[in-house]
C-alpha cells in the first residue's frame, strides 16, 4: 500500500543481496522493500520496492549461479556496486534503519560509507526472540510456518532472488515491529543470536532451561558465538555467570 508522506513517521528499508562469490565487491543483484510506520503507530508494507542488477567486476561462480541463476550475460552491462549502492541504501527522505535476514551477510557489502551509518535490524535474530516456539528460522521457513498476512505468494518468488527475498523479509519485519519496539529490535540485532534450543550435539533440541549447570558451562565455551551467548544468558538468569560487558562496536569507523 502507499501512504501519504504526511502520514509516514518512519521508514525502514529491507535489503537483500545476491553475489558472484565471497569477495568484498561481489554483489550482482540488490533488492529492496520498504516498511513504514504510520500515524497510528502501526508498521505496514509499502509499494516502494525494486531490484537492480549489478556488475560484480568478475565472473559469477558456478556455486552462486546455481543458487540465484543470475548469468554473467545478465550483468555484463550493469553498473558497479559503488554506483548502485548509495541510491538504494540512502534513499531520498532517509531511513531510520536498514534490515535484512541474517543481516551480517548484507553488512559485509553495505559498509557504513555506503549506508551513511544507518543502523541495522537482523530479522533472524529478532525472530529468535519474538517467535521462539517456531522450529526453524530461515527466511523461507518463517514464511511457511507463519503465513504472514498480506504476503502475495507470487511476489515472493522465485526464492534466492533479491526482490522476492526482500519482499518476504519485509513481512517478517513488519510483524516483528508490531510485536516489539524498534529499540528492542535494534538492541537484539547488535547481540549474538539468542537460540531458543540447543542446535547440535548431545543436547540437540533441548531448551536451555532444561540443561544442567555443567552442560551450560561447557556450551558457554563452544566455538559458535550464538551457542556461547545463549548458554551464558541462561547461566546469568540462574545467577551462575557474571554480567557480560557491553559489546564493542563491530565497525568503529565509517571506513
ABEGO torsion letter per residue (X at the ends): XBBBAAABABBBBBBBBBBAEABAAABABBBBBBBBBBAAGBBBBBABBEBBBBBAGBBBBAAAAAAAGBBAAAAAABBBAAAAAAAAABBBGEBABBBBBGAAAAAAABBAAAAGGBBBBBAAAAAAAABAABABABAAAAAAAAGBBGBBAAAAOBBGBAAAAAAAAAAAAAAAAAABBAAAAAAAAABBBBBABBABEAABGBBAAABBAAAAAAAAABABAAAAAAAAAAAAAAGABBBBBBBBBABABAX
